[in-house]
Amino acid sequence: MNKNKRGRRNKIFLIIGIIILIFILILSLYFYKTNKDKSKPQGLMILIESTNTTTGLLEMVSQMKERNISGLLMVTPEFVNANCEDIKKALSYENIEIVASNVGAPFWGISYDEQKTRIIQMLNGIENCTGIRPRIISSRYMASDMNTIKVAEELGIPYVTARGTTGTKATVYQPEGYHVKILSVSLIELVPFEYGSLCDYSFYERAGTPKDMIGELNRALEPLTEKEKIRFGKYPRITPTSHTYIGGNLKQWNDMWLKFWDGSSIKWVTLDEFMAKPDWIIPLWQIPINQNNPYTAEKVHPLIPYEDEEKLSNICAV
């Protein structure tokens, strides 16, 4: 009788031990996955289009949707209204958000009143087509200044872009006393292409190749050093960018994007997730402004003229 009791007791202990072991294993796997995800840089794709065609844009939006990649579409109200149906098709995939942009001129040194007038035009013009009021504003070169931030605060716009200030790491600033947050985008640090945004256009127009770009993209994914965390902020973020008439139309550049998307360890997130935790909360006057523009006429030297580049033969018709 005692032997039977001991046997049953031992079985119960064994079962309890197995359950505890399974629980510990599940918990370990959960924390491993959580820590692994935390070590991945957050990614937010930025698409730019200002030509008279949307085929490359629609192609890239479709390819991103297949891979559950979120992103921004930086366009002017003039472009949106000239291509309204295609813009609505792109938005129907629900993986991109429009950035209202003033591509014609950067918002540097433009008066408060002039910026406010134009920004209201941008917001209204885009909303007239899409029915959706943009939540983020920009201008040529991703530029903004203190007046842009003040206008955004007055108009209740939560986000503003800025030309990069911390190398390939994208950085989020929040001026003290403001609700507005600033998205300072990724820049290229590779010397022959330095100061350009981390964008296919920046490489293509300056005799760069897809190999040059994917090398810089992969370097941008390397963990931040302790020194970089102190200098630039502790959150690893990246904003890969494509002018879609290049990335969505030219075969070798589109192949590069597909290779990067499919082979990189990035946590792709929405705009709100990307902007949730500022790297820096400092006075507005202390936020750096980068006005370096490397796209002067003498620096535009594509290796292959656009018309000679091999184009995609299976462009998506969304």
N, C-alpha and C positions, 0 to 999 in steps of 0.2 A: 504493500500500500504506500509506504513511504517512498519506495523507489519510483512508483508511478507518479506520485505527486512531484518528486524531484524532476522526473522526466518532463512532465507537463510544464513545470516552472522553467526549466531550461529552454524548452521550445518557445515559451512566451518571451523569455529574455532574448533569445536568438532573433525572433521576429521583430521585437522592439529595436534591437541593434541594427537589423537590416533596414528598417524604416528610417532610423536616425541617420544611417550611412547614406541612404538614397537622398534624404532631405539635405544633408551636408553637400552631397555631390551636386544637386540641383542648385543650391544656393551658391556654390563655388562657380558653377557655369554661368549663373546669372551675373555675379559680380565680375567675372572675367569678361563677359560680353559688354557689360556696362562700362568698365574701365577701358576696354578696347575701343568702344564707340567714342568715349571722351577724348581719346588720344587722336582720333581722326580730325583733320581740319574740317570746319564747316565750309560748304561750297554754295555759291549762288551764281549761276550763269547770267551773263548780261549779253543780250542781243541788241545790235544797233542796225538800223536800216534807214537810209535816206535817198537811195536811188529811185528810179521809176519802176522798179519791179519788186514783187513779193515772193517770187518762186523760192529763193534761197531761205527767206524767212520762214515760209511755211514748211519747207523741208526740215529745217533745224528744230522747229517747234514740235513737229511730228516725231522726230528721232529722240528728242528729249522726253517726250511723253512716254514713249516705249520703255525708257529707262528710269522713269519716275524721278526726273530731274526738274527741279523748280528753277525759275529764272525771271529776269526782268527784260522788258522790251522797251528800248529807249528810242522814241520817235517824236517828231513834231506834230502839232495838230494839223498842219498842212498836209503832211504825208498821210496821216490817219484818214482825213476826209477825202483824199484822192484815192484811197484804197480801202474804203470803209468796210466793204463786204469781206475782203480778205482778212482784215484786222479782226472782225467779229468771228470769223472762222478760227483764226489762231487762238483767240481768247476762249473759244468754246472747249478747248482741250483742258482748260482750268489749271494749267501748270505755269502760266506766265502772268506777270502783272505789268501794266504799262507805266513807264516813266515818262512824264510830260517833259519834253525837252525843247530847248531853244538852240538847235544845232547851228543856226546861222551865226551866232556870236556867243563867246563865253561870258558868263556872269562874273566878270572881274572889273571892278572900277566903274560899274554902271550905277547910276543913282537909284536910291530906294524907290522913288515914285516910278521911274521908268521900268525897273524890274517888276514892281507890283503890277503895273498895267499889263506887261507882257505875260507874266505868270497867270494872271486871271484869264487872259486870252487863251493860253495854252490849256488850262484846266477846262474851260468852257468848250473850246474847240474839240477836244478829245471826247468829253462827255456827250457832246451832241451826236457823235457817231455811236459810241459804245454804250451809253447809258450808265457808265461807271465813272465816278470822279476819281482821277488819279490821286494816290496817297504819297507819291514821291516825285520830286522835280529835279531837273538837271539842266545842263546847257552843253555847248560844244566843249570837248575835252573833259567832260564830267565836272566842269568848273562851277564854283560858287564862292561867295565871299560873305562878309558879315551882313551886308544888306539882304542877301538871299535868305539868310537864316531869320532875320527880323521879319521879312515879308512872310515866310513860311509860318512863323509863330503867329502872326496876326491872322493869317487865313486858315489856321488850323491844319496845316499840312504836316504830317508827322515826320517825314523823312526828306533829306536833301543829299544829293551826291556831292563828292568833292574829288578833285584830282588827288592821286595817291601821295601819301606822305611817309609811308613806312615800308618801302620796298615791295616785295611780292606779297607781304602780309596785308590783307585788307583790315582796316581799323575803324571802329565805331567810336565817335566822339559825341558827348552830350554837353552842350554849354550849360554852365550853372545857371539856374533860374529859368531855363527854357524846357518846353516839352519836346521840341524838335531834336532829332538825332541825325548825325551826319555820317554817311557812308563814304569813307575815304577808300578808294578802290585800289586793287593790286597794281603795282608797277613792275616793269622789267628792270632787273639789275645787271643783266649781261651787257658788258660794256658797249659792243657795237650797236646795241638797240636800246641803250639806257634812256630812262626818263619817259619812254612810251608806256601807255597802259598795257597790261598783260593781255594783249589782243592780237588776233591774227593780222589785222591791218598794220599794226606797228611793225611786225616782222616783214610782211609781204611788201610794203611800200619802201622798205629800206634794205632790199636785197637779201631778206631772210628766207629761210625754208621751213617747211613743217617740222623737219628734224630739229632746227634751232628752237622752235617754239615748244615742242613737246619736252625737250630737255629742260627748258626754263620752267615749264609747268610742273614737271616732276621735282625739280629742285625746290619749288615753292611749297611742295607738300612735306618737305623734311621737317621734323619737329623743331620748334623754336628753342634756341639755346637760352640759358638763364639770362645771359646778357641781353638778348633780343626781347625777352619778356619784360625786363626792367625798362628797356628803352622804348619799346613799341606797344606794350600791353600783352597780357598773358594769354589771350584767346586766339587760337590758330584759325584763321579765316582766309578764304581765297575767292576772288571774283574773276574767273576766266571770262574773256570777252571775245565776241565775234561780230565783225561786220558781215552780215549774213550774205551779202552778194559775193563774199569770199568764202566764208565757212560753209555756206549752204549750196553754193553753185560750182566751186572749183574742186575737182575730184581729189587731188592730193591733199588739199586742206580739209575737206570733209572727212577723208579717211583718217587724218590725224585726230580730228575731234572724236570720231567713233572709237579709235584706239585709246584715247585718253579717258573718255567716259567709261569704257568697258574694262579698263585695266587699272584704274586708280582707286585708291582707298580714300574716299571722300564721303562725308556725311552731307548729302544734298538736303538743304532746308529751304523753308519759305522765307520771304522777306522779314516777316515779324520775328521768326525764330533767329534769323541772322542778326537782327538789330536788338535783340532782347537785352543783352548785357554789354553796356558800354565799356570799352577799354579805358577811356579817360572821361572823367567828369571834371571839367576845368572851366575857368572864365572864357567867354567867347573871344576876347581879345588875345587869349593865349593859344587858341587852336591854330595850328600851322596852316598856311595857305600856299599851295604849290602852283606857281604860274608858268612852269617850264613847259614849253611847247616845241617838241623836236620835229614837227612835221612841216618844216620849211621846204620851199621848192627845190633848193639845192640838195636836200637830203632824200628826195623821192627817187629811188632807183630800183624798181622791181626787176628781179632777175629775168622773169618771163612776162612779156606784155599780157595784159588781161585777155585780149582776144585770142592769144596763142595758147593759153592755158587749157588743159583738158577739162571739159565740163562734165558734170554728172549726167548720166543718160537715163536715170530712172527717177527723175524729180517727182516728189510726192505731190499729189493734187488734193491734199487734205480733204 
